[in-house]
Amino acid sequence: MPELRFHIEHDKLPKGLSSPLKFSKLQQALLEAGIKIEFQARYTSNVRHGFVVDFWPPNPNVPYERLYIVMGAVASENAYTARMKMINQTLPELVAWIRGILSLPENSPVRRSAQLFARELLDE
């Protein structure tokens, strides 16, 4: 399994919008869980996007497993609420989801196909 490698992209957020979670918290959660997988994270200004993680298995062009993470923005007045949800609920669920995939045999049909994890940033 490769070391944890990452690439981060940020949209410039308009005034009044915030990212619900700093990249360092996401990275810390994965490192503390012992998850060593490449990931790319994109923070977008789209307030309807939520938090979406794609697990991509190896393919002929990329010979290793990786995650593609996209996190939307929230209104600044909702940033604290969204952050607490991410830290207390979404990140533990994400870690369990990734561990579940990586615990499967490498030839498992689940591990050899793309998987999706999606959560809302705020409870409606």
Secondary structure by P-SEA (a helix, b strand, c coil): cccccbbbbbccccccccccccaaaaaaaaaaacccccbbbbbcccccccbbbbbbcccccccbbbbbbbbbbccccaaaaaaaaaaccaaaaaaaaaaaaaacccccccccbbbbbbbbcccc
